[in-house]
Structures are given as structure tokens and as C-alpha cells.
Amino acid sequence: MFLDRFYSIQNGRVHISASQASLFAKEVAGDFNPIHDPDARRFCVPGDLLFAVVVSRFGLSRHMTFQFRALLGGDVPLEFRENGEETIEVCDQGGKVYLEVTRSGDVTRDEHVIEEFIRCYVAASGKNFPHTMKPLMESKGVMFNPDRPMVMYASMSLTLDSLDAASPELELHNADLEDNGKRGNVVLEYRLISDGKPVGEVSKHLVLGGLRPYCPDAMAGIVEEFYRLKARGSRYGIDTASS
């Protein structure tokens, strides 16, 4: 499976190093959020990588919801616990839950189908910023803290009409930002497209930290830094074409 480079199994538990998580964010998702840099003070494993590992290990179900309960640091031994047929918990040895997954409906374990869906699903993250988030924040007159940009997943969900869609792509059809003082709640809704036809729906709920009035100059600096990091990734051999 293509994910083998991004985690390891030790003593029956899943380990994700900071460098593996950062490589996944940049190479697969095209996500250059500083929080995924290995040396970041508040480093966390991308939610998209946890999503991908769950789907690769347990299959892709017709209906799935992913609730992120806590930020995950690097090299934490993880257990993936099935509670009945409908719930999966990703937790550490102390029982702290980082991700809770609910699922229902038919399941596919076809590796090709799963890889295509994972790549399609997480590639949308690489377009969150600046492509989607910048105009959305500008339209609402708010932005995250430019000194400590904080954009985190709260939840993700999917509903599929077909489990064998060929060459799927996500098409954004709605984006909204709700201003709750210092925090912003963002909902991104997508249609899953295959052969030019909708075959499912995907929704992502993100949280913005340190919300403040929109500043064009500060945002311009953040965008410039994003493309600087992307260019640096290209120089180090990281494929950034998807972003």
C-alpha cells in the first residue's frame, strides 16, 4: 500500500513519526501548514493521515464520519479499536482518544479504489489555503493569527453512492465561515465526481484559531510564505503538483 512510507508497526501498534507525518502532508496532501513541520513547537499529525490509515486498514464504507478529539504528536503508539461494527477509536496506550470513526453501509477493501479515494480526498486539503480559505476569510472580514496560523480539522464525513468510482475528484460547491469571537468554524462541502457525474458527497469542518480582523498586508505575507515553503519542498524532491 502506498501509505507504508508514512507509518510503521511496532509491537502491534501504529507509530507515526513527525518526519513521516510532515512528508505525507507535503507530498500527498500538498499541505504546507506550519503545524505539520517536524520542528514546530505545536506539531501535530495531519488529520488526513489518520483518516487515510483508518480507511486503508478497515476499508472504505459507504457512510463514514471522522470526529477529531485531540491533537496527535509524533511517535505516539496508537491502537485502532473496533467497538462493534460501526465504531473505530484511534487511541494511545492510556486510552486517550484522538479520532473516533463511525461507519455504516457496504464496505470495499479494494486497494486500488481505496488509494484513489484517499489521494482524491486529501488532495483537497492542499487547496484549502490559499485557494479556498483566503477569499473566504476576506469575504467575512476576518483571518487567523498571522504569527501563529492555526487551521485544524474538527470533523470530516462522506456519503458515497458508489464504492467503485473511477478516477474520483472532489469539486467544492459550498464554503462557509462562522465567526465565533476568537474562533472561526469553517464548513467545506464537496461533490465527489467520477466520469463527469456526482457519485457522493464529502464535508469537512475546520476550526480557525486566533481570529482577528482581516489585514490584506498580513495575509499577503502568509501567502508568500506558503509558496516559499512549497518551492522549498520542490527543491527537496517533494511532489507538490497536486497543490
Disulfide bonds with the S-S distance in Angstrom:
none
